[in-house]
């Protein structure tokens, strides 16, 4: 997964998903450049599930079952919308 921020673009590999203290927690792989822990509460999960019900998102999720590899960059990818395309 690509996480684009004004400071840097980070490639993050989802390692674990688990429930802790009433929240959904995602951690990344130990081999990633920076350790990350994402905590999602009930409102976040409702937004995600609401988005998953849209036909275009359902089609994308189903098509992911039949393809592999990194996400396409440049064709609607994060770098087209990055707030600082050349920060360095």
Secondary structure, DSSP 8 states (H G I E B T S, - for coil): -EEE-SS-EEE--EEEEEEETTEEEEEE-TTSSS--EEEE-HHHHHHHHHHHTSHHHHHHHHHHTT--SS---SSS-HHHH-TTTT--
